[in-house]
Amino acid sequence: MSPAIRWPRSAASTAAVALLWLALLAWARPLMLPDEGRYVGVAWEMMRSGDWLTPTLNGLPYFHKPPLFYWITAASMSLFGVGELPARAAPLLGAWAGAMAVFLFLRRWWGTSAAQLALAVLLAQPLFYIGGQFANLDMLVAGCITVTILLLAHAALAYERQESFRWPLAAGYAAAAVGVLAKGLIGFVLPALVVGAWLLVRRRWRTVVALVSPAGAAVFLAITAPWFVAMQSRFAGFLDYFFVVQHFRRFAAGGFNNVQPLWFYPAVVVALTLPWLPWLRPQLDRARLSDPLRGDVRWLMVLWFVLVVAFFSIPASKLVGYVLPAVAPLAVLLADGVESWRQRDARTGRLWRVSAALTVAFSTGVIGFLATHTGHSDKPLGLALRHLRTGDEPVYMLGNYYFDLPVYAGLREPAYVVLNWSDPAIQQRDNWRKELADAAAFAPAADARRLIDPEALSPSLCASPVSWWVGPSDAGAQFPLLGNASADASVVASANHTNVWRLDRSQAIVSGALTCPGIPSNGSAPTS
């Protein structure tokens, strides 16, 4: 038993404790906009439509990302119901898989005590803990990348020690394939970059050759190819859009959101790891890299961390979650530093618990703040719509797409999104408007009509006696049908400067503005 922390004796019990810790607060806050609402919304559409092959956003084919997140999330919500915890199953599984891969890898090559300590340090990292409870693709692919790198590294070390390595090597290729289905090419590009650099730095030329596996490539293609082939057969231009536009252009070109300077990720990592940084001091001793017992793994962790941070620093577009694949190697280096301190001075070595307490307090504080400050969620509006709306009454979203509203409202049909869709500026900015416009290009004409121009509202509203509108609280200035938004009785819910209106065609303000064939207007006789 490690003197540093008391973990269960068996790997299965350790895995259960780790999963429980990661999921402990995943239910505590509503889905955040835009990312959580977007990706869980796509999974919701997959679940309620029954089409588990084509991801859709508001009923339109959505090919920004591959389907694994949606499959996991839709399956979780099908089994456990629609809620925040089931909706976060994919990042939780990604974090848990990555954490257990670190534990099992280090237990084999460094021993149980080092593995337990590294697992504890990793689970205490704010980036890792909060990322594991954030419903987007970043932690899922980070977990896949972590599993892939460690399986390939395990295969390499086993080969160099003349041990069996074929099965972990095949599993590494399979994990890379799962990573591609999680978020695309980085699922195998980053592991290949990290493991390749590690082997080249160590001059292990024979190991490089040994890891090139035709059988592994066959496993990789068997997992990845079917979905891509199916989508290209259904939608001409899919492969160009998915790989060229969403991968290569997004990485190499400008014009995308979230532009940040080159130093963004180093600054983020330093800020969120600050209480742990003193434990890195032993790693400054370059002789540790030549240690015959641990040097190989230390080289792997250093290169892994540096290359991932450098890789994601190149594109102009940056989000905090992109750097999640660098957290696991950093945690291993921190734990290794803690263990070195413990060996020199047991009393000082125990102070790592202070670092853990500070970062755990920070993580739980952030989650608590987000649970009580819900300005980035439309949950109250969605729940109001769920309870008040009946049947298939249409929903109109005015000048915005409220990503989480279909999930919380339980919408069975796509909404009408009202905007000037002919505006050429839509294609010039990387935002929700361009996402929906791009998706409409892959959709049949009937589905694309869900994107509606303001002038087409009148004939659309004539099709249903009752409709529901969601938009800014001042939308009455642009849409006279809504009347005085602050006083009109048709406002049924309001939150975060957004209203939900119920419009009945029999209301005077509505009937006076519409001319519907066969429907009386302002008390007049029906028209023929």
Residue pairs with C-beta under 8 A, 6 or more apart in sequence:
1 7
1 9
2 112
2 113
2 116
2 117
3 113
3 342
4 113
4 116
4 117
4 120
4 338
4 339
4 342
4 349
4 350
4 352
5 116
5 117
5 120
7 13
7 14
7 17
7 116
7 119
7 120
8 14
8 16
8 17
11 100
11 103
11 104
11 107
14 100
14 103
14 116
14 119
15 96
15 100
18 96
18 99
18 100
18 103
18 119
18 123
19 92
19 96
21 123
22 92
22 95
22 96
22 99
22 123
22 129
22 132
22 133
23 85
23 88
23 92
23 133
25 133
25 364
25 367
26 84
26 85
26 88
26 92
26 132
26 133
27 83
27 84
27 85
28 84
28 367
28 368
28 371
29 84
29 367
29 370
29 371
29 374
30 84
30 371
30 374
30 377
30 379
30 404
31 37
31 40
31 84
31 87
31 135
31 377
31 379
31 404
31 407
31 408
32 134
32 370
32 376
32 377
33 376
33 377
33 378
33 402
33 403
33 404
34 403
34 432
35 134
35 135
35 136
36 87
36 134
36 135
36 136
36 404
37 377
37 378
37 402
37 403
37 404
37 405
37 407
38 57
38 136
38 403
38 432
39 65
39 69
39 70
39 73
39 135
39 136
39 137
40 73
40 87
40 135
40 404
40 407
41 57
41 403
41 404
41 406
41 407
42 55
42 56
42 57
42 62
42 70
43 69
43 70
43 71
43 73
43 74
43 77
43 87
44 74
44 77
44 82
44 406
44 407
45 55
45 56
45 57
45 58
45 59
45 406
45 414
46 52
46 55
46 56
46 70
46 71
46 74
47 74
47 77
47 78
48 412
49 56
52 67
52 71
52 74
53 67
53 227
53 230
53 231
54 61
54 231
54 234
55 61
55 62
55 63
55 65
55 67
55 70
56 62
56 439
57 435
57 436
57 439
58 401
58 406
58 414
58 415
58 417
58 436
58 439
58 450
59 413
59 414
59 443
59 447
59 450
60 414
60 436
60 439
60 440
60 442
60 443
60 447
60 448
60 450
60 451
61 235
61 439
61 442
61 443
62 435
62 439
63 231
63 235
63 238
63 241
63 242
63 246
63 439
63 442
64 246
64 435
65 137
65 183
65 184
65 246
66 180
66 181
66 182
66 183
66 184
66 227
66 242
67 181
67 227
68 90
68 140
68 178
68 181
68 182
69 90
69 136
69 137
69 140
69 182
69 183
72 89
72 90
72 93
72 140
73 86
73 87
73 89
73 90
73 135
75 89
76 86
76 87
76 89
76 90
77 83
77 86
77 87
79 86
80 86
82 407
82 410
87 135
87 407
88 133
88 134
88 135
90 135
90 137
90 139
90 140
91 131
91 132
91 133
91 134
91 135
91 136
91 138
91 139
91 140
92 132
92 133
93 140
93 143
94 132
94 139
94 140
94 141
94 142
94 143
94 144
94 182
95 128
95 129
95 131
95 132
95 139
95 142
95 143
96 132
96 143
97 143
97 144
97 146
97 147
98 139
98 142
98 143
98 145
98 146
98 147
98 328
99 119
99 122
99 123
99 128
99 328
101 143
101 146
101 147
101 150
101 151
101 328
102 115
102 118
102 119
102 122
102 146
102 150
102 328
102 331
102 332
103 115
103 116
103 118
103 119
104 115
104 150
105 115
105 150
105 153
105 154
106 114
106 115
106 118
106 297
106 332
107 114
107 115
108 154
109 154
109 157
109 297
110 294
110 297
113 339
114 335
114 336
114 339
117 335
117 338
117 339
118 331
118 332
118 335
118 336
120 335
120 356
121 276
121 331
121 332
121 334
121 335
121 338
121 352
121 356
122 128
122 327
122 328
122 331
122 332
122 335
123 129
124 355
124 356
124 359
124 360
125 272
125 273
125 276
125 327
125 330
125 331
125 359
126 272
126 359
126 362
126 363
126 366
127 268
127 269
127 272
127 273
127 320
127 323
127 324
127 327
128 324
128 327
128 328
128 331
129 360
129 363
130 363
130 366
130 367
131 138
131 139
131 142
131 321
131 324
131 327
132 139
133 367
134 321
136 321
137 182
137 183
138 183
138 319
138 321
138 322
138 324
139 321
139 324
140 182
140 183
141 179
141 182
141 183
141 186
141 187
141 325
142 324
142 325
142 327
142 328
144 175
144 176
144 178
144 179
144 182
144 187
145 179
145 186
145 187
145 190
145 191
145 325
146 325
146 328
147 175
148 172
148 175
148 176
148 179
148 187
148 188
148 191
149 190
149 191
149 194
149 195
149 300
149 304
151 168
151 169
151 171
151 172
151 175
152 168
152 169
152 172
152 191
152 195
152 211
153 195
153 198
153 297
153 300
154 165
154 168
154 172
155 165
155 166
155 168
155 169
155 172
155 211
156 165
156 195
156 198
156 199
156 204
156 207
156 210
156 211
157 296
158 164
158 165
158 168
159 165
159 207
159 210
159 211
160 204
160 207
165 210
169 211
169 213
169 216
170 213
170 215
170 216
170 219
172 191
172 216
173 213
173 216
173 217
173 219
173 220
174 216
174 219
174 220
174 223
176 187
176 188
176 191
176 192
176 220
177 187
177 188
177 219
177 220
177 221
177 222
177 223
177 224
178 187
178 223
179 186
179 187
179 188
179 191
180 187
180 188
180 224
181 187
181 223
181 224
181 227
184 242
184 243
184 246
184 247
185 243
185 247
188 220
190 307
190 308
190 311
190 325
193 307
193 311
194 300
194 303
194 304
194 307
194 308
195 211
195 300
196 208
197 303
197 307
198 299
198 300
198 303
198 304
199 205
199 207
199 208
199 211
200 208
201 299
201 303
202 296
202 299
228 238
228 239
228 242
231 238
231 239
231 242
232 238
232 239
235 442
237 442
238 442
241 438
241 442
250 256
250 315
250 317
251 314
251 315
252 315
254 316
255 428
255 430
256 315
256 316
256 317
256 430
257 317
257 429
257 430
257 431
258 317
258 318
258 319
259 316
259 317
259 318
260 316
260 317
260 318
262 313
263 313
264 313
264 318
265 309
265 312
265 313
265 318
265 322
265 323
265 326
266 309
266 313
268 320
268 323
269 309
269 323
269 326
269 330
270 277
272 359
273 330
273 334
273 359
275 354
275 355
275 358
275 359
276 334
276 355
276 359
278 355
279 334
279 337
279 338
279 341
279 352
279 355
280 333
280 334
280 337
281 337
282 288
282 336
282 337
282 340
282 341
283 298
283 302
283 333
283 336
283 337
288 294
288 295
288 298
289 295
289 298
289 299
289 302
291 298
294 336
297 332
298 333
298 336
300 329
301 329
301 330
301 332
301 333
301 336
302 329
302 333
304 326
304 328
304 329
305 326
305 329
305 330
305 333
308 323
308 325
308 326
308 329
309 323
309 326
312 318
312 322
312 323
317 430
338 349
338 352
339 349
341 348
341 349
341 352
342 348
342 349
342 350
343 349
370 376
374 380
374 496
375 496
377 404
377 496
378 402
378 404
378 405
378 408
378 495
378 496
378 498
379 404
379 408
380 493
380 495
381 402
381 405
381 408
381 409
381 470
381 493
381 494
381 495
381 498
381 500
382 402
382 404
382 405
382 406
382 407
382 408
382 409
383 408
383 409
384 492
384 493
384 500
385 395
385 405
385 408
385 409
385 411
385 468
385 470
385 493
385 500
386 408
386 409
386 410
388 492
388 493
388 502
389 395
389 409
389 468
392 412
392 413
393 464
393 466
393 467
393 468
394 413
394 415
394 416
394 460
394 463
394 464
394 467
394 468
395 405
395 409
395 411
395 415
395 416
395 467
395 468
395 469
395 470
396 415
396 416
396 417
396 418
396 452
396 457
396 467
396 468
396 469
396 470
396 471
397 405
397 415
397 416
397 417
397 418
397 469
397 470
397 471
398 418
398 469
398 470
398 471
398 472
398 475
398 478
398 479
399 418
399 419
399 471
399 472
399 475
399 478
400 432
400 471
400 472
401 415
401 417
401 432
401 436
402 470
402 498
403 432
405 411
405 415
405 470
406 414
406 415
414 447
414 450
415 450
415 470
416 450
416 451
416 452
416 460
417 436
417 450
417 451
417 452
418 452
418 453
418 454
418 457
418 471
419 433
419 451
419 452
419 453
419 454
420 453
420 454
421 437
421 451
421 452
421 453
422 453
426 433
426 434
426 437
427 434
427 437
436 451
437 451
440 447
440 448
440 451
452 460
454 478
454 479
457 479
457 481
458 513
458 514
458 515
461 467
461 481
461 503
461 505
461 510
461 514
461 516
462 505
462 514
462 516
462 517
462 519
464 505
465 504
465 505
465 506
466 502
466 503
466 504
466 505
467 502
467 503
468 500
468 501
468 502
468 503
469 475
469 479
469 482
469 499
469 500
469 501
469 503
470 498
470 499
470 500
470 501
471 479
471 498
471 499
471 501
472 497
472 498
472 499
473 485
473 486
473 494
473 497
473 498
473 499
474 485
475 482
475 485
475 499
476 482
476 483
476 484
476 485
476 488
480 509
480 513
481 503
481 509
481 510
481 513
482 488
482 490
482 501
482 503
483 490
483 509
485 491
485 499
485 501
488 501
488 509
490 501
490 502
490 503
490 504
490 507
491 499
491 500
491 501
492 500
492 501
492 502
493 499
493 500
494 500
503 510
504 510
505 511
505 514
505 516
505 519
508 522
511 519
511 520
511 521
511 522
512 521
512 522
514 521
515 521
515 527
516 527
517 527
517 528
518 526
518 527
518 528
519 526
519 527
520 526
521 527
